[in-house]
Amino acid sequence: MPVRVKICGITSLCDARIAIEAGADALGFILYPGSPRYVEAEAAAEILEALPPFVERIAVLVNPTVSDMERIESLAGFSAWQLHGDESAEFCSSLRPRKVIKALRPPWRIAPEVAFPAAALLLDSPSPLWGGSGNRLDWPLVRKFTERLRQPFILSGGLTPENVLEAIAQTNPFGVDVASGVELAPGKKDPKRVWEFVRRCKAL
Ligand SMILES: O=C(O)c1ccccc1N[C@@H]1O[C@H](COP(=O)(O)O)[C@@H](O)[C@H]1O
């Protein structure tokens, strides 16, 4: 199965179009105010309205309340929710039927054999800002953990056009997710790096 690619930290329609033209499957919008890639829900909604179909639109949040999510839902049409904080299994379960991607950082405190109530897990590296650190995960450790996993997982954390093929070869993820590794500056994508990242993933 071809690996799915998410380009995260989109803050403008121009960058969204670059990622789509490059062949990305999903775009991520950081709705967490502590991030240098923060985009207000109203601004994200304007970008989403201009996007073509068949592109996943992911809202990235850190420890949201249900009412935060309901407010965003009233403004913008996201297709899935990437929860990047300390959200519990019970909280994720309560969000059904929304599609949840739950981000986890090592040390992983879940048993991989027990399905977590989320459409997918996203494995990221530790970060003081919850995400977008550019720090790489220990891929052999990821492999060991995911071998027993019973649901799709997305690899993230410090991926770049230069290392993504090695990361995929070592971990065999359902998808890959990149924010800082394809940027000119936080919140501004580098078109060449976006194209190169997607091209390498899709050439597999
Ligand atoms: O990118 C951010 O600023 C961010 C902030 C808060 C939560 C998640 C965030 N991004 C996610 O972090 C990972 C890894 O990013 P990077 O490629 O290492 O820069 C990725 O899943 C983003 O979706």
The ligand as an ORCA input file, in Angstrom:
! r2SCAN-3c Opt
* xyz 0 1
  O       3.905     21.829     14.450
  C       3.588     22.330     15.535
  O       3.921     23.493     15.844
  C       2.779     21.548     16.506
  C       2.399     22.149     17.697
  C       1.632     21.459     18.614
  C       1.239     20.161     18.354
  C       1.628     19.533     17.169
  C       2.395     20.212     16.243
  N       2.804     19.609     15.063
  C       2.923     18.211     14.880
  O       4.187     17.789     15.387
  C       4.643     16.672     14.670
  C       6.115     16.733     14.319
  O       6.510     17.911     13.741
  P       7.960     18.035     13.053
  O       7.842     17.448     11.668
  O       8.956     17.321     13.905
  O       8.208     19.502     12.989
  C       3.757     16.553     13.440
  O       2.898     15.455     13.704
  C       2.912     17.792     13.433
  O       1.613     17.440     13.035
*
